[in-house]
Amino acid sequence: MSTPHNEANLGDIAKTVIMPGDPLRAKHIAEKFLDSYKLVNQVRNIYAYTGNYKGKELTVMASGMGMPSMGIYSYELFKFYEVENIIRIGSCGAYVPELNLFDIILSKSIFSESNFAFTFHNENCHMIDANMELNEKIKETAIKNGIKIIEGNTICSDCFDPYMTPDDFNQFMNRVPKDFNPLSAEMEAFALCYNAKLLNKKATCLMTVVDSRFKTKAATPEEREQGLDNMIKIALDSSLII
């Protein structure tokens, strides 16, 4: 069995998937952390690797950038490959000055102006929650590993917001619900968590801050690809207790 976007056979992909955006980050995770891993998908260079992490079968698969790409891959994993849990791991921008580069953020609720839900399922939905059970497991794992994470609300955008002018950004923020108080922004979590809700699965989003509107320094491309190991370790160790 395969789909138009995934050449893996049923059974090639584990019940829990760790999902970075970048295919090279998926490769990095497989090579550094998985035992006996196998490349099970490379259609469009969206790499998926299944192997063992501390004795448990686990898949690491890229999602690509943006909600349409995440929407396709996560839907197919849930619908056709019997995946039960997806933890998105990726980078984000800070929306509050208290956050520093490489702080780790766990999404609680996600707001998006996107019409993803309306187009896909005729539902005028712009806010979705991450799975509370997964979040509790992730917080428990972070405490055991002595790694600080910050749980809060996330913006999921159709554009890379550092490219927005200050005026455009301010107008956008005026459209965000007043009591939402986002900590960070990224580009995939809404589609992932909406698909999970639609298909009665579990999903959440764990992110590392790589840029901020309040800082002059940003993470380099190399740091974005390979410098996020604390976040990766939390996601991997959380998979052991899901």
Summary of the structure (lengths in Angstrom):
residues: 242
radius of gyration: 16.8
end to end distance: 26.2
largest distance: 51.1
contacts: 845
relative contact order: 0.21
helix: 36%
strand: 29%
